[in-house]
Amino acid sequence: MFEKILLAVDGSEHGLRAAQVAGELARDMKSTELRVVVAYDPIPPYIGDPYMQYAIEARLKDAQTILQSALATVGEVPGELQSELLEGSPAEAIVNVAATRQSDVIVIGSRGLGRLAGALLGSTSQKVISHAPCPVLVVR
């Protein structure tokens, strides 16, 4: 049923629970692909050099840490395990990857690390649900 699963993580507690659920789903469905995406907001251009390079390196390091934690939480899966680190609006990046990679389902945590949260869901989750080209499984 779900051959291609897209997991979006941000390092939050809900994101790690989503990683656990995505791993279980991939094993239960014998999925051919589980793609883990870490999307992070772009660095404002007004930071300027030399601080821009430090900021970029720090963001990439944080994204790698989040990715490694998610991969460890997912565990072994029957299909390919792919990963992507993307700079840009997280919701837009997730929806674009799902469309481009023809994902069958998106798995995402209900609340992330953002400063502002929606009444029931985080703003990224709400945007992904509204614009996703496939079903979205939101994990609490």
Secondary structure, DSSP 8 states (H G I E B T S, - for coil): --SEEEEEE-SSHHHHHHHHHHHHHHHHHT-SEEEEEEEE----GGG-TTHHHHHHHHHHHHHHHHHHHHHHHH---SSEEEEEEEES-HHHHHHHHHHHTT-SEEEEESS-S-SSB-SSSBHHHHHHHHH-SS-EEEE-
